[in-house]
Amino acid sequence: MRYLYAVFFGGALGLGSVFLHASLPPYGLLFCFLATGFGIWSVGRIWGGRVLRIMASLAWIAVVLRAGFPGISDEYLIQGSAIGSSLINFGFFVLVFAVLIPA
C-alpha cells in the first residue's frame, strides 16, 4: 500500500507542478521546485526507504513528460519556453537531489 501512496503522491506533485509552473514567473517555478523537493523527500521520511522516493520521482517524471507532449487537440500544458524547459530540466535535478539526500 505504501508503494501506491508513493506513486499517487508523486503524480499529484507532478500535476501540481504542471499547473503552477507558469503562474507568476519565476515564483511559480521556484515554488514547484521547492514543493517537489520537499514532497519527494517527505515520502521517504514518512514511509521510509529510498525505493519509495524513486517510485514517487518516476511518477512525477511520467506526469511532467506527458504534459510536454501534444494532447488530443494539439494543446501543450508545458510550453517550449524557458520556463517550461526549466521545469523539465531543473525538476529532474531536484528529484535526483531529493532522492539522494538522507531521509
C-alpha positions in Angstrom: 0.0 0.0 0.0 2.9 2.3 0.7 4.0 1.9 -3.0 0.6 3.0 -4.2 0.7 6.0 -1.9 4.2 7.0 -3.1 3.1 6.7 -6.8 -0.1 8.7 -6.1 1.8 11.4 -4.2 4.5 11.7 -6.9 1.8 12.0 -9.6 0.0 14.7 -7.6 3.2 16.6 -7.2 3.8 16.4 -10.9 0.3 17.5 -11.7 0.6 20.5 -9.3 3.9 21.4 -10.9 2.4 21.3 -14.4 -0.4 23.6 -13.4 1.6 26.0 -11.3 5.0 26.4 -13.1 3.9 29.2 -15.5 1.9 31.2 -12.9 3.6 34.3 -11.7 7.0 33.7 -13.3 9.6 33.0 -11.8 8.0 32.5 -8.4 5.6 29.8 -9.6 8.6 27.8 -11.0 10.6 28.2 -7.8 7.6 27.1 -5.7 7.2 24.0 -7.9 10.9 23.1 -7.3 10.6 23.6 -3.6 7.3 21.6 -3.4 8.7 18.8 -5.5 11.9 18.6 -3.5 10.3 18.6 -0.1 7.4 16.4 -1.3 9.7 13.6 -2.6 11.9 13.9 0.4 8.9 13.6 2.7 7.7 10.4 1.0 11.0 8.8 2.1 10.7 10.4 5.5 7.2 9.3 6.3 7.2 5.8 4.9 10.9 5.1 4.9 13.1 4.0 2.1 14.8 5.3 -1.0 12.8 2.9 -3.2 9.6 4.8 -2.4 11.2 8.1 -3.2 12.4 6.7 -6.5 8.9 5.5 -7.3 7.4 8.9 -6.5 10.0 10.5 -8.7 9.2 8.2 -11.6 5.5 9.1 -11.2 6.5 12.8 -11.2 8.6 12.4 -14.4 5.8 10.4 -16.1 3.2 13.2 -15.5 5.5 16.1 -16.4 6.9 14.5 -19.5 3.4 13.5 -20.7 2.3 17.1 -20.2 5.1 18.2 -22.5 3.6 16.2 -25.4 0.7 17.5 -27.5 -2.8 16.4 -26.4 -5.8 15.4 -28.4 -6.4 18.8 -29.9 -2.7 19.7 -30.1 -2.5 21.6 -26.9 0.6 21.7 -24.7 0.4 22.0 -20.9 4.2 22.7 -20.8 5.2 25.2 -23.4 8.6 25.2 -25.1 9.6 28.4 -23.4 12.4 29.0 -20.9 10.1 28.3 -18.0 8.7 25.1 -19.5 12.2 23.8 -20.3 13.4 24.8 -16.9 10.6 22.8 -15.2 11.7 19.6 -17.1 15.5 20.1 -16.8 15.9 21.5 -13.3 13.0 19.5 -12.0 14.9 16.4 -12.8 17.9 17.6 -10.8 15.7 18.5 -7.9 14.3 14.9 -8.0 17.8 13.4 -8.1 18.8 15.6 -5.1 15.7 14.7 -3.2 16.3 11.0 -3.7 19.9 11.1 -2.7 19.8 13.2 0.5 19.2 11.1 3.6 15.7 11.0 5.0 
